[in-house]
Amino acid sequence: MKKLLRAHVFHTPRNPFATDRALRSFWDGGVAIEDGRIAATGSFATLRRRYPSGEVTDLRPGILLPGLVDAHVHYPQVRGMGAMGLRLTEWLERHILPMETRMSDPEWASEVAQEFFRALLRNGTTCCLAFGAHFQES
């Protein structure tokens, strides 16, 4: 079954580091999904002609973006992200280091890891370089 998502679509079909104007934008855009994979992107009108029987999900006025990449994130610290307003050493000693110590418990580590990856996906991050804890269990 083919699906069409309709929204304002931004994507980079070409390498943005090697090509000028690699970003494409379609105000009334579409993403065609076939067998769970992106089959095509472009203007919604063009995709509707190409996939006339596709089931349409209208996400307007939403925006569709490619998956985001986070190049530096610490999974053991996910529950301490809101503890701001402190100097770095105080924040580490009060919040982060006690959390990281709990990573020696496999059940805790698993629960935090699941929460961490769900939060990434919920916010559009599909790729990351994640730093872990110093415990094999984690």
Secondary structure, 3 states (H helix, E strand, C coil): CEEEEEEEEEECCCCCCCCCCCCEEEEEEEEEEECCEEEEEEEHHHHHHHCCCCEEEEEEEEEECCCEEEEEEEHHHHHHCCCCCCCHHHHHHHHHHHHHHHHHCHHHHHHHHHHHHHHHHHCCEEEEEEECCCCCCC
